[in-house]
Amino acid sequence: MSKKLNETQLIAAHLLGAGHKPKDIAKKLEVREETLSRWRGQSTFNKVINSANNECIDAIIDNKRPFCHLRNTQLSIRSTVKTSITTESL
């Protein structure tokens, strides 16, 4: 099995990482949900999902930075958000 992802796989991984539903992604990309499930079994695919997810979290946190007065608050928020999203979506 190739470790390099094709364009459709990359798009799907980024959409999953951003929180889109597999059903919606499958329909939009014209692949079966079972195909997405099979791709989830590939470590490279999951690394891209996690990276995209972290980018989304960082973007959310960056937009909230003016409201965070302490570095510890930022770290606490980042940890809580990552834990929450990881446990709920995977």
C-alpha positions in Angstrom: 0.0 0.0 0.0 1.4 3.4 -1.0 2.2 5.8 1.8 1.7 8.8 -0.5 -1.9 10.1 -0.6 -3.6 11.1 -3.7 -5.5 14.5 -4.1 -8.9 13.0 -3.1 -7.4 11.5 0.0 -5.7 14.7 1.0 -8.9 16.7 0.6 -10.9 14.1 2.6 -8.3 14.1 5.4 -8.4 17.9 5.6 -12.2 17.9 5.7 -12.3 15.2 8.4 -9.7 17.2 10.4 -11.9 20.2 10.1 -14.8 18.3 11.5 -16.9 17.5 8.5 -19.0 14.4 8.6 -17.7 11.3 6.6 -21.1 11.0 5.0 -21.0 14.6 3.6 -17.3 14.2 2.5 -18.1 10.9 0.7 -21.0 12.5 -1.2 -19.0 15.6 -2.1 -15.9 13.7 -3.3 -18.0 10.9 -4.9 -16.4 8.1 -2.9 -18.1 5.5 -0.7 -18.1 6.0 3.1 -16.5 2.5 3.3 -13.6 4.0 1.2 -13.1 6.7 3.8 -13.2 4.1 6.5 -10.5 2.1 4.8 -8.3 5.2 4.3 -8.7 5.8 8.1 -6.7 2.6 8.5 -3.7 4.3 6.9 -1.3 6.0 9.3 -0.4 8.7 6.7 -4.0 9.5 6.2 -4.5 9.8 10.0 -1.5 12.0 10.3 -2.9 14.5 7.8 -6.3 14.4 9.6 -4.5 15.2 12.9 -2.4 17.9 11.4 -5.5 19.6 9.8 -7.3 19.3 13.1 -4.5 21.0 14.9 -4.4 23.8 12.3 -8.1 24.4 12.9 -7.6 24.4 16.7 -4.7 26.8 16.4 -6.7 29.1 14.1 -9.5 29.2 16.7 -7.1 29.9 19.5 -5.3 32.6 17.5 -8.5 34.4 17.0 -9.2 34.4 20.7 -5.7 35.5 21.8 -6.7 39.2 22.5 -9.1 37.9 25.1 -6.5 35.7 26.8 -4.4 37.7 29.3 -2.2 35.0 30.6 0.0 32.5 28.8 -1.3 29.8 31.2 -4.8 30.5 30.1 -3.9 30.0 26.5 -2.2 26.7 27.2 -5.1 25.6 29.3 -7.6 26.4 26.5 -5.4 24.8 23.8 -5.1 21.6 25.9 -8.8 21.5 26.7 -9.9 22.1 23.0 -7.5 19.5 21.6 -8.5 16.9 24.2 -12.2 17.6 23.6 -12.0 17.5 19.8 -9.8 14.4 19.7 -12.0 12.4 22.1 -15.2 13.4 20.4 -14.3 13.1 16.8 -12.1 10.0 16.8 
